[in-house]
Amino acid sequence: MDKFLINGPCKIKGNVSISGSKNASLPILAATLLFDKPVVIKNLPRVRDINTMLNLLKSLGSKIILSRDKKTAKIINKKNMKTFASYSLVKTMRGSILVLGPLISKYHKSKISLPGGCLIGARPVNYHLTALKKLGMKYELKDGYILAKSKGKLVGTTINFPKISVGATENSIIAACLAKGKTVLKNCAIEPEIKDLTNFLNKSGAKIKWKGRVCKIIGVNSLNETEYSVMADRIEAGTFCVAATLAKGNLQINNFNPKIIGTEIKLLKKVGAKIKSSENKILIKGPEKIKAIKSIKTKEFPGIPTDLQAQLMVLMCKAVGKSSITESIFENRFMHVAELQRLGAKINIKNNTATIEGNTKFIGAELMSSDLRASVALVLAAVVSTGKSYINRIYHLDRGYEKIENKLKKIGVKIKRLK
Ligand code: UD1
């Protein structure tokens, strides 16, 4: 299993380009199942989760032609697509559940494995199932599979999500595109990735309108041939902003619209970073002394993303003074804490709040990755640690960050992938 060796502390300086968004690409790729005509998706990140989704589409019968750099995929669906998604494919990526909505909407049946739990919590799919049921899907759970069907087309209705869910909002929007009549979704997630999905669908002839957290969809009979370029990854951009703030960096982040991470930029300015934003780039300089923030709380967009929580915790470890971080989206997303403690961090957890002492002098150590964002937080911590750190199980990082070691090397991090 590959691991990273990082020799810290490192100075961060230079330019970095942000790749396409993984979390926008996944629902967009799943939505291509709705199409009879070819679809071209550009700016895909070259990460493992995207390969998993492309393999899932292939297993369902889609023909996929990848460009040389593998960032563009032309997807052509067969007349008779399969509707079965096996455990072996779904278990490696929870996002696979996003094929349920399009399969039921277009082909009126699907057998798909239940994704199961993961390290950051139980992560059920009940909101997905309840919403699709309201649109006319019938289902039973048997032997770890969702057996779903509908009597012909789904039928538009009003759905009020009991809790904001990114995946359930996406699955329902995709399914409603080809439903009969009007669907009104209330209390939707409004993450930029979801807006990217609806921009893509509208470009293809879908009729989707937003007003705050309400999404109205008028069903259409079919979608048109389209080319679409996926938005840039706001979590990758946020991670590099945190890296520069953490390591007294001087970084230019290219290929990214700073407006999407307004909340994060505001927070980092409070911490002491000097940030200049223009249309498609960010210039960021880290402070000599990082200011502690008393209370940080993750929230749905436009709040602080849970996917940046672990990285911000590393930043608060190096801040002057005490701070706290409350994780309000997932029940068990503090897996990185025990690893940061191995580097010398002083963090206490009570329920879903971590209290961080600050002023930490990290000393390099051997570390274990647990999930995607926890792993990148360990990388950041190793960058500002004294001495060598080894980060094991970096396959978690390969799921969502495109060539992260190359990007980090380019900006001054002494990092090596060991096979
Ligand atoms: C997506 C993102 C993930 C991000 C998360 C929150 C993708 C591929 N993944 O995950 O990176 O961390 O949003 O911003 O885009 N829940 C239920 N029942 C459901 C669905 C969700 O109880 O049917 C709960 C979850 O356990 C969690 C909360 O709702 O506590 C929010 O989850 P959700 O927004 O659905 O996250 P994902 O779509 O899985």
Residues whose N, C-alpha, C, O or C-beta is under 5 A from the ligand:
A	BS01	UD1	N23 L26 G95 R123 P124 V125 N126 Y127 H128 I164 S165 V166 G167 A168 T306 D307 I329 F330
